[in-house]
Structure formats: C-alpha cells, structure tokens
C-alpha cells in the first residue's frame, strides 16, 4: 500500500520574503508571484536573529549588536555599586558576550573597518566594567 502526503506551502505576505544578494547599489526588482500571492522583495531580512542585508555588508547586524550591548551595559553601570567583581564578570559573560558571539563568523568578516573599531570599543567598555575601572 502506498501512502502519499500532500505538501503545502504558505505564501502569505507576512511570512514569505524575498531578498536578492548583490554587491551593486542598484539592483533589479524581482517579481515572484503565485496564483494567489505576490512575494515582496526586501532589502534586509531578519533570519534566526541575524539581519541579512542585500549587499551582505553586516552593518545592520553591527548596529543591532551595539544597541543591545549598550542598553544592557547602561543598566549594569547603574547597578554597579551593588555588584562585586566576580558578579560583574559573570553578568558580562551571561548578558553581553553572547551578543558579540552570536553568528559573528557570518557577519564580522564582511563589515568595514570603522564598524570593527566601534565593536572593539564596546568590548573594551565591557572589560572596564568587569574590572571596575
């Protein structure tokens, strides 16, 4: 006895997205349509917490990482008088370092040198917080 399963694909505008990766500033607009839906092309896509942009520059991901790290670091600095050095280091390792590490092998090599320096400054601030300087 043969049993076949039916596969269906949901092509709604809210879930299905299209992106064209290119090094050029101007790119073609893709027209991908099905009988019932048209798939919209985007310049950036958030996929598993990583922001992919159409030229794979990684700039959007850097800005996201810096925003998250800076906001959490401001909170930790406000609470720093209640924290000993061991607890500071543990909080940095638990709350800040994962943002630097997550998928960095995919976006870090492609970013410009100025963004690499900004990330280095943010990491240095985290180290100063850990050391209580």
C-alpha positions in Angstrom: 0.0 0.0 0.0 1.4 3.4 -1.0 0.5 6.4 1.1 1.2 9.9 -0.3 1.4 13.0 1.8 0.4 16.4 0.5 2.9 19.2 0.9 1.5 22.8 1.0 3.5 26.0 1.0 2.1 29.1 2.7 2.9 32.2 0.6 1.5 34.9 2.7 3.0 38.4 2.6 3.8 38.4 6.3 5.9 35.3 6.4 7.3 34.8 2.9 10.0 37.2 1.9 12.5 37.5 -0.9 15.9 39.1 -1.0 18.4 39.4 -3.8 22.0 39.4 -2.7 24.2 41.7 -4.9 27.3 43.9 -4.5 25.8 46.7 -6.6 24.0 49.6 -5.0 21.1 49.4 -7.6 19.6 46.1 -8.3 16.7 44.6 -10.2 13.3 44.2 -8.6 12.2 40.6 -8.7 8.6 39.8 -9.5 7.8 36.5 -7.9 4.1 35.6 -8.0 1.9 32.7 -7.4 -1.8 32.4 -8.4 -2.9 33.9 -5.1 0.1 35.8 -3.7 2.9 38.1 -4.7 6.2 37.8 -2.7 7.6 41.2 -1.8 11.3 41.8 -2.1 13.1 43.3 0.9 16.5 45.0 1.4 17.0 43.4 4.9 15.7 40.2 6.4 15.8 39.1 10.0 16.6 35.3 10.0 17.2 33.5 13.2 18.3 36.7 15.0 20.7 37.7 12.3 20.0 40.6 10.0 20.9 39.9 6.4 21.1 42.8 4.1 21.1 42.6 0.3 24.8 43.5 -0.1 25.9 41.4 2.9 27.7 44.3 4.5 26.7 43.3 8.0 26.1 47.0 9.0 22.6 46.3 10.2 23.8 43.5 12.4 26.5 45.6 13.9 24.0 48.3 14.8 21.7 45.7 16.4 24.5 44.2 18.5 25.7 47.7 19.6 22.2 48.8 20.5 21.6 45.7 22.7 25.0 45.7 24.3 24.9 49.4 25.1 21.4 49.3 26.6 22.3 46.4 28.9 25.7 47.9 29.8 24.0 51.2 30.9 21.7 49.2 33.2 24.7 47.3 34.6 26.6 50.5 35.3 23.6 51.9 37.2 23.6 48.8 39.4 27.4 48.6 39.7 27.6 49.7 43.3 25.8 46.6 44.3 28.0 44.2 42.4 31.3 42.6 43.3 34.0 41.9 40.6 33.1 38.3 40.3 29.4 39.0 39.8 30.3 41.8 37.3 32.3 39.3 35.2 29.6 36.7 35.4 26.9 39.2 34.3 29.1 40.3 31.4 29.6 36.8 30.2 25.9 35.9 30.5 24.3 39.1 29.3 26.7 40.9 26.9 29.2 38.5 25.4 26.5 36.3 23.6 25.5 39.3 21.5 29.1 39.7 20.3 29.5 36.0 19.6 26.2 35.0 18.0 26.7 34.3 14.3 29.8 36.6 14.3 31.5 34.2 11.8 28.8 35.1 9.2 28.7 38.9 9.5 32.0 40.1 11.1 34.5 39.4 8.2 32.3 41.5 5.8 32.0 44.7 7.9 34.0 47.8 7.3 37.0 48.6 9.5 35.2 51.5 11.2 32.5 49.2 12.4 35.1 46.7 13.7 36.7 49.6 15.7 33.3 50.5 17.2 32.7 46.9 18.2 36.2 46.8 19.8 35.4 50.0 21.8 32.2 48.4 23.0 34.1 45.3 24.1 36.7 47.4 25.9 33.9 49.2 27.8 32.6 45.8 28.9 36.1 44.8 30.1 36.3 48.1 32.1 33.0 47.4 33.7 34.2 43.9 34.7 37.3 45.3 36.2 35.5 48.1 37.9 37.5 50.9 36.2 
